[in-house]
């Protein structure tokens, strides 16, 4: 460890001071400190009537740590920090005169003599790329979302509608569509996006990572500043305004959170003090070749405290309503995307990363205990048991899990020519075999419209009319299938190009009626999903779903019911997956009832041909397809009919 400077000139520059107690250190080293952002980094404060900043950083392999910045001409000898006496690897001290907006980094000399210039892992604000300095900042803000915070447990409940609009803030809209270096601020985005989301009927927005990242092309998934909303769009307070505005409009905010890996940029976490501080030292566990990034050392308690504190930070300081945890499968499997011999089994000889699993379990326990009314959502693509089951039952404890199997099977089915769908009937029915094994969210996310996968509209077969009809049919199926919903921006207007982070969405498409029709349909589906309890109250419960007819493979027709928990209020959904209208189609029903059509994707308002069911329909006492009653309705071409039981 470095000795405390002895020259009077230096010793008076940095005042010995600490905000970190022995108890803080013990929690930090036990992996149980959940609010390190109150202790580490740059904390603007006053000491002995001198305004300035308290700095602290964990660098256990360092021989010397100094703060360099705009206030000392970036000279490493002026403001050296003091190592704590307790061998914790924490360096700290108070520097008078530091003020908000000052730039700084940590100058670190390792025990091997290596010199590094690192940004602050706990910085609240960073320079905009390509610059890499941290910025001294406070998090003062006067919130106006008291009503939302008081009642958000109801809005975010698993029995409530949960329709998510996934957004990349930099490319939803741009000040200049042809200049990818110009962005709207968080405040400007809020003033445009929030009214749109409200008008479209979505209940939540999910933001692709807003944490500071050096490379636009990573979309935010390669993070260097875990505690800072990216300065591309403004200050921390500007982002608070964004969340505040969403809440005042009754819209929840979910953040993508990436505890799985981080980049190797020189100013970031990788080899922070010349040793493997945050990442596994064994690259068979510590390097993720798919993303050319490094994996957090989940076995190191100080790293666990860092990650858990980061999750809590966004819930605490920014009032966010939940975290969608990215790439969970890569965390929990040691052999994820690795060949034989490229990975190390756990101490039980298995392929599970037991350390990552326990971290995720602890994360969910903390979030739900300390922030009731929030949700965690796992992007997990395997059959790992109990992702959304409680920890006390052996699960990971997430509130929801992305239903990747549904997404894959559904898109593969819809890509097929309607004639051949009769031979792939089970691709749609199979999802209901396991639909209630987890609390599933149905995602049509950004991943499905990039890297040559084509936009949603061009996944659909047929001529232009059939493509739009298929897309409307897909969305109706999605919104009536059990589970919460997620739709990536642009999908609701039938974007005709793959998503490009450098361009705004193709809003000009809304001058064309077919695109207007898709947008109107998505809006109406959100209205139905929110209004009809049968579509959300039982979205994770088997009692809320009943197959009526899945036997008509020849005509590729699917008919099912959605029910309230009491079993009374019922919706009937009929899907015709071919372009042939089925007039006077006979449906076997279990009971006598009157029905009326509440949505038809073939309505002219949506761009359809107008094969509708305008009247009230009554079942008749006539055995049909093994059931005692018969209902006769029209099924539109490549269309969905949603009917409500009215008596």
ABEGO torsion letter per residue (X at the ends): XBBBBABAAAAAABBBBBABBAAAAAAAAAGABABAAAABEBBBBBBGGBBEBBBBBBBAABABBBBBBAAAGGBAAABBBBBBAAGAGBBBEBBBGBBBGBBBBBBBBBAAGBBBBBBBAABABBBBOABABBBBBBABBBBAAAAAAAAAAAAABAABBBBBBBBBAAAABBABAABAABBBBAAAAAAAAAAAAAAAGBABBBBBBABBBABAAAGGABBABAABBBAAAEBAAAAAAAAAAAAAAGBBBBBBBBAABBBABAABABGAAGBBAABBABAAAABBAAAGBBBBBAABAAAAAAAAAAAAAAAAAAGBAEBBBBGAAAAABAABGBBBGABBBBAAGBABBAAAAAAAAAAAAAAAAABBGBBBBBBBABABBGAABBAAAGBAGBABBBBAAAAAAAAAAAABBAAAAAAAAAAAAAAAAAAAABBBBBBBBAAAABGGAEBAAAABBEBAAAAAAAAAAAAAAAAABBEBBBBBBGAAAGBABBBBAABBBBAAAAABAAAAAAAAAAAAAAAAAAABAAAAAAAABAAABBBABAABAAAGBBBBBBBBAAGABBBBBBBBABABBBBGBBBBBABBBBBBBABBAABAAAGBAGBBBABBBBBBBBBBGGBABBBBBBBBBGBBBBBBBAX
